[in-house]
Amino acid sequence: MVTDLQVLNLQDNDITDLPDLIEQLIALKIFNLNYNRITKLPGTVKSVTREPYPFS
């Protein structure tokens, strides 16, 4: 199930925004959005704690 997803790597995809549905990924532990064009995050993502993860 998508709600069980723990790793989501969307690095380098020219993403400009995220849907509010991202809040349904309750098991997500690693969420990589490096090198995208996002300027605003949904309120639910803003409250997530950030821990560095070394992606290659």
PyMOL CGO cylinders between C-alpha atoms (Angstrom):
from pymol import cmd
from pymol.cgo import CYLINDER

trace = [
    CYLINDER, 0.00, 0.00, 0.00, 1.19, 3.53, -0.70, 0.3, 1, 1, 1, 1, 1, 1,
    CYLINDER, 1.19, 3.53, -0.70, 0.67, 4.51, 2.93, 0.3, 1, 1, 1, 1, 1, 1,
    CYLINDER, 0.67, 4.51, 2.93, 3.36, 1.95, 3.85, 0.3, 1, 1, 1, 1, 1, 1,
    CYLINDER, 3.36, 1.95, 3.85, 5.96, 3.63, 1.63, 0.3, 1, 1, 1, 1, 1, 1,
    CYLINDER, 5.96, 3.63, 1.63, 9.11, 4.38, 3.64, 0.3, 1, 1, 1, 1, 1, 1,
    CYLINDER, 9.11, 4.38, 3.64, 11.52, 5.77, 1.00, 0.3, 1, 1, 1, 1, 1, 1,
    CYLINDER, 11.52, 5.77, 1.00, 10.66, 8.22, -1.77, 0.3, 1, 1, 1, 1, 1, 1,
    CYLINDER, 10.66, 8.22, -1.77, 13.47, 9.60, -3.93, 0.3, 1, 1, 1, 1, 1, 1,
    CYLINDER, 13.47, 9.60, -3.93, 12.26, 12.35, -6.27, 0.3, 1, 1, 1, 1, 1, 1,
    CYLINDER, 12.26, 12.35, -6.27, 15.66, 13.96, -6.75, 0.3, 1, 1, 1, 1, 1, 1,
    CYLINDER, 15.66, 13.96, -6.75, 16.32, 15.97, -9.94, 0.3, 1, 1, 1, 1, 1, 1,
    CYLINDER, 16.32, 15.97, -9.94, 12.83, 15.87, -11.48, 0.3, 1, 1, 1, 1, 1, 1,
    CYLINDER, 12.83, 15.87, -11.48, 12.03, 19.59, -11.97, 0.3, 1, 1, 1, 1, 1, 1,
    CYLINDER, 12.03, 19.59, -11.97, 9.12, 19.27, -9.52, 0.3, 1, 1, 1, 1, 1, 1,
    CYLINDER, 9.12, 19.27, -9.52, 7.57, 22.64, -8.73, 0.3, 1, 1, 1, 1, 1, 1,
    CYLINDER, 7.57, 22.64, -8.73, 5.01, 21.75, -6.07, 0.3, 1, 1, 1, 1, 1, 1,
    CYLINDER, 5.01, 21.75, -6.07, 3.73, 18.86, -3.99, 0.3, 1, 1, 1, 1, 1, 1,
    CYLINDER, 3.73, 18.86, -3.99, 0.10, 17.80, -3.65, 0.3, 1, 1, 1, 1, 1, 1,
    CYLINDER, 0.10, 17.80, -3.65, -1.57, 17.91, -0.24, 0.3, 1, 1, 1, 1, 1, 1,
    CYLINDER, -1.57, 17.91, -0.24, -2.02, 14.16, -0.59, 0.3, 1, 1, 1, 1, 1, 1,
    CYLINDER, -2.02, 14.16, -0.59, 1.61, 13.79, 0.45, 0.3, 1, 1, 1, 1, 1, 1,
    CYLINDER, 1.61, 13.79, 0.45, 0.29, 13.79, 4.03, 0.3, 1, 1, 1, 1, 1, 1,
    CYLINDER, 0.29, 13.79, 4.03, -1.05, 10.27, 3.44, 0.3, 1, 1, 1, 1, 1, 1,
    CYLINDER, -1.05, 10.27, 3.44, 2.49, 8.89, 3.35, 0.3, 1, 1, 1, 1, 1, 1,
    CYLINDER, 2.49, 8.89, 3.35, 2.48, 8.37, 7.10, 0.3, 1, 1, 1, 1, 1, 1,
    CYLINDER, 2.48, 8.37, 7.10, 5.26, 5.75, 7.16, 0.3, 1, 1, 1, 1, 1, 1,
    CYLINDER, 5.26, 5.75, 7.16, 7.67, 7.85, 5.07, 0.3, 1, 1, 1, 1, 1, 1,
    CYLINDER, 7.67, 7.85, 5.07, 11.12, 8.03, 6.66, 0.3, 1, 1, 1, 1, 1, 1,
    CYLINDER, 11.12, 8.03, 6.66, 13.28, 9.21, 3.76, 0.3, 1, 1, 1, 1, 1, 1,
    CYLINDER, 13.28, 9.21, 3.76, 11.95, 11.81, 1.34, 0.3, 1, 1, 1, 1, 1, 1,
    CYLINDER, 11.95, 11.81, 1.34, 14.52, 13.23, -1.08, 0.3, 1, 1, 1, 1, 1, 1,
    CYLINDER, 14.52, 13.23, -1.08, 13.51, 16.32, -3.06, 0.3, 1, 1, 1, 1, 1, 1,
    CYLINDER, 13.51, 16.32, -3.06, 16.99, 17.62, -3.83, 0.3, 1, 1, 1, 1, 1, 1,
    CYLINDER, 16.99, 17.62, -3.83, 17.53, 19.53, -7.09, 0.3, 1, 1, 1, 1, 1, 1,
    CYLINDER, 17.53, 19.53, -7.09, 13.90, 20.38, -7.80, 0.3, 1, 1, 1, 1, 1, 1,
    CYLINDER, 13.90, 20.38, -7.80, 12.13, 23.73, -8.24, 0.3, 1, 1, 1, 1, 1, 1,
    CYLINDER, 12.13, 23.73, -8.24, 9.85, 23.60, -5.21, 0.3, 1, 1, 1, 1, 1, 1,
    CYLINDER, 9.85, 23.60, -5.21, 9.23, 27.01, -3.66, 0.3, 1, 1, 1, 1, 1, 1,
    CYLINDER, 9.23, 27.01, -3.66, 6.36, 26.16, -1.31, 0.3, 1, 1, 1, 1, 1, 1,
    CYLINDER, 6.36, 26.16, -1.31, 5.57, 23.07, 0.75, 0.3, 1, 1, 1, 1, 1, 1,
    CYLINDER, 5.57, 23.07, 0.75, 2.14, 21.92, 1.95, 0.3, 1, 1, 1, 1, 1, 1,
    CYLINDER, 2.14, 21.92, 1.95, 1.54, 22.71, 5.63, 0.3, 1, 1, 1, 1, 1, 1,
    CYLINDER, 1.54, 22.71, 5.63, 1.71, 19.03, 6.54, 0.3, 1, 1, 1, 1, 1, 1,
    CYLINDER, 1.71, 19.03, 6.54, 5.25, 18.72, 5.19, 0.3, 1, 1, 1, 1, 1, 1,
    CYLINDER, 5.25, 18.72, 5.19, 6.43, 21.85, 7.00, 0.3, 1, 1, 1, 1, 1, 1,
    CYLINDER, 6.43, 21.85, 7.00, 5.90, 20.18, 10.37, 0.3, 1, 1, 1, 1, 1, 1,
    CYLINDER, 5.90, 20.18, 10.37, 8.09, 17.16, 9.59, 0.3, 1, 1, 1, 1, 1, 1,
    CYLINDER, 8.09, 17.16, 9.59, 11.43, 16.90, 11.34, 0.3, 1, 1, 1, 1, 1, 1,
    CYLINDER, 11.43, 16.90, 11.34, 14.46, 16.76, 9.11, 0.3, 1, 1, 1, 1, 1, 1,
    CYLINDER, 14.46, 16.76, 9.11, 17.39, 14.45, 9.53, 0.3, 1, 1, 1, 1, 1, 1,
    CYLINDER, 17.39, 14.45, 9.53, 20.22, 14.47, 7.01, 0.3, 1, 1, 1, 1, 1, 1,
    CYLINDER, 20.22, 14.47, 7.01, 20.53, 11.43, 4.76, 0.3, 1, 1, 1, 1, 1, 1,
    CYLINDER, 20.53, 11.43, 4.76, 23.48, 11.08, 2.38, 0.3, 1, 1, 1, 1, 1, 1,
    CYLINDER, 23.48, 11.08, 2.38, 22.06, 10.39, -1.07, 0.3, 1, 1, 1, 1, 1, 1,
    CYLINDER, 22.06, 10.39, -1.07, 24.55, 9.74, -3.84, 0.3, 1, 1, 1, 1, 1, 1,
]
cmd.load_cgo(trace, "trace")
